[in-house]
Amino acid sequence: MHELGVTFHIMDHLEKVAKENEVEKIRKVVLELGEVSTVIESYLLNCWTWAAKKRPLFEEAELIVETLPAITYCEECEKTYSTIEYGKICPHCGSEHTYLLQGSEFNIKEIEVE
């Protein structure tokens, strides 16, 4: 389960930002998580809950995960479609000349501080 390592990485980064900005408490963290990223949301939330109890800056911090849909682009017909629903083959023209436009992201979108 690499979600624990991901959680520590997020917290380490936010601790550095908090120190630079003299923040004492983080109340909320909003993440953008792509639908086909390698991070499992439920595992991440469980890891966050456990790790937040061990770091004073995050003791009361809520983690919110916003899912970004996976969208694929077809180079042949120049249309987009749902990656989860159709995979690599374009449902519009049957081409395999496609690539992922979005859906593998993992971003810190916003934080709410005290």
N, C-alpha and C positions, 0 to 999 in steps of 0.2 A: 504494500500500500504506500504509494509515493505521496499521497495526499497529506500525510503528516509533514513530510519534507517541504511540500508546497506551503503548508500553513506556517511553518517556521520561517520560510523565506519571506512571505508576506509580512509577518510580524516583525522580522528583523528590519525590513525596509521601512515599515511604518514607524518603528522605534527611532530609526535614524532621522526620518522626516520630523517626527514629534520633537526630538531633542533640538534640531535646528530651529524649530519654530516655537520652542518653549511651551509645548502642549503637555498638560498633566494627565489628561484622560482622553481616550478615544471612545466615543459613544456608539458609533455606527460605521461599518465598512461595507461599501457596495462594490461587488465584483461583477464583471461581465465574463461569462463563461460560455464559450462556443459549444454548440450542440455536439460536435464531433471532436472536442478536445479530449485529451487523455485523462482528464480529471473527473472523478465521479462525485457529483454534488453531495449526495448524502454522506459519503465518507469525509468529504471536506468539512461539512457542517459539524460532524461528530468530532473531528480532529480539532476544529476551531473551539468548540465548547470545552474540550479537555485542556487545550493549551492556554486558552484565555484565563483560566483559573490560576495558572502558574505565573502569569505576568501582570503585575499591577496596572500597567497602562491599559490593558484590555479586559480587566475583571468584569466590567459591565458592558462590554462592547457587543453589539449585535452584528452578525454577519448576514448580509442579504446578497443572494446570488441572482443575477438577471441572466437568463439564458438567451444567447444569440443564435438564431436559426442558421443551420448550415445551408448555404446557397451555392449552387454550382453554375458555372457559365459554360455555354457551348460555343466553341470557336466556329463551328460550321454554320449554324442558323442564328447565332448571336442572341440567343434567348437564355434566360436563367430559369432554374427549377430547384425544387427541394432535394437536397442531397440524401436525406434520410429516406425519403419516399422512393427515389428513383436510382440512387447510386451513381455510378460513373457514366452510364449510357444515357444520352439525352432522350427524354420521352417525346420530344417534339420532332426530331429528325433521325434518331437512332445512332448518331455519331458517338464515337468514343473520344473525340478530340475536345475534352472538357477539362476544367480545372476549378478548384474550390475558390470561391470569392470570399466567403466568410463562413465562420463556424468553428474555427480551431483556436480562436482567441482566448486569452486569459489576461484580463486587465483589471487593475484597481481603478474603478470609475470615480468614486468619491469617498470621502471620509467626513464624519461629523465629530467635532472635538469639543472639549470643554476648556 
